[in-house]
């Protein structure tokens, strides 16, 4: 519960800045994504992990939803990522795929 509150406060502070996830490190997030996310996403999309972000029926439509989805994956899959790791993932995904402002 404390982790969820910390994540929400990080996301709220990120939303008040010029860009969502501005305090995250996209390069570190990219490394985490390769280690923690690619295999699962590839298994769901016939080997094309990026397709989850590029599909026409995209479920994530804003930065808050992206942050919540990252937190959900972390919790449901037991990835044990720290809040700053989640922020870094958000920075990477936003920079690479979503481009939320």
C-alpha positions as CSV (number, residue, x, y, z in Angstrom):
1,X,0.0,0.0,0.0
2,X,2.8,2.4,0.9
3,X,4.4,1.7,-2.5
4,X,1.2,2.5,-4.3
5,X,0.9,5.8,-2.5
6,X,4.5,6.6,-3.4
7,X,4.0,5.7,-7.0
8,X,0.9,7.9,-7.2
9,X,2.7,10.8,-5.7
10,X,5.6,10.4,-8.1
11,X,3.1,10.3,-11.0
12,X,1.3,13.3,-9.7
13,X,4.5,15.3,-9.4
14,X,5.5,14.2,-12.9
15,X,2.2,15.5,-14.3
16,X,2.9,18.9,-12.9
17,X,6.1,19.2,-14.9
18,X,6.6,20.0,-18.5
19,X,6.3,16.4,-19.6
20,X,5.0,13.2,-17.9
21,X,7.7,11.1,-16.3
22,X,10.2,14.0,-16.6
23,X,12.0,12.8,-13.5
24,X,12.5,9.4,-15.0
25,X,15.5,8.2,-16.9
26,X,14.5,6.9,-20.3
27,X,17.8,5.1,-20.9
28,X,17.6,3.1,-17.6
29,X,13.9,2.5,-18.4
30,X,14.8,1.0,-21.8
31,X,17.2,-1.4,-20.2
32,X,14.6,-2.4,-17.7
33,X,12.1,-2.8,-20.5
34,X,14.4,-5.2,-22.3
35,X,15.0,-7.2,-19.2
36,X,11.5,-7.2,-17.6
37,X,8.9,-6.6,-20.3
38,X,9.9,-7.7,-23.8
39,X,9.6,-11.4,-23.4
40,X,6.0,-11.2,-21.9
41,X,4.9,-8.7,-24.6
42,X,6.5,-10.7,-27.4
43,X,4.6,-13.9,-26.2
44,X,1.3,-12.1,-26.5
45,X,2.0,-10.6,-30.0
46,X,3.7,-13.4,-32.0
47,X,7.2,-12.3,-31.2
48,X,6.7,-8.6,-31.8
49,X,6.9,-7.0,-28.3
50,X,6.5,-3.4,-29.6
51,X,3.1,-4.2,-31.1
52,X,1.5,-3.9,-27.7
53,X,2.2,-0.2,-27.9
54,X,1.6,0.3,-31.6
55,X,-1.8,-1.4,-32.1
56,X,-4.8,0.6,-33.3
57,X,-6.9,-0.4,-30.3
58,X,-4.4,1.0,-27.8
59,X,-5.8,0.9,-24.3
60,X,-3.4,3.5,-22.8
61,X,-4.5,7.0,-23.8
62,X,-2.8,9.2,-21.2
63,X,0.2,9.4,-18.9
64,X,-1.8,8.5,-15.7
65,X,-3.1,5.3,-17.4
66,X,0.5,4.4,-18.4
67,X,1.8,4.8,-14.9
68,X,-1.1,2.7,-13.5
69,X,-0.5,-0.1,-16.1
70,X,3.2,-0.2,-15.2
71,X,2.3,-0.5,-11.6
72,X,-0.2,-3.2,-12.3
73,X,2.3,-5.2,-14.3
74,X,4.9,-4.8,-11.5
75,X,2.4,-6.0,-8.9
76,X,0.7,-8.8,-10.8
77,X,3.9,-10.3,-12.2
78,X,5.9,-9.9,-9.0
79,X,8.7,-7.9,-10.7
80,X,9.7,-6.2,-7.5
81,X,10.5,-3.0,-9.2
82,X,11.2,0.1,-7.1
83,X,9.0,3.2,-7.7
84,X,12.0,4.9,-9.5
85,X,12.2,1.9,-11.8
86,X,8.5,2.3,-12.7
87,X,9.2,6.0,-13.3
88,X,12.1,5.1,-15.6
89,X,9.9,2.7,-17.5
90,X,7.3,5.4,-17.9
91,X,9.9,7.8,-19.2
92,X,11.2,5.2,-21.7
93,X,7.7,4.2,-22.9
94,X,6.5,7.7,-23.2
95,X,9.6,8.8,-25.1
96,X,9.6,5.8,-27.4
97,X,5.9,5.1,-28.1
98,X,3.3,7.3,-26.4
99,X,4.6,10.9,-26.6
100,X,2.2,12.2,-23.9
101,X,2.7,15.9,-23.0
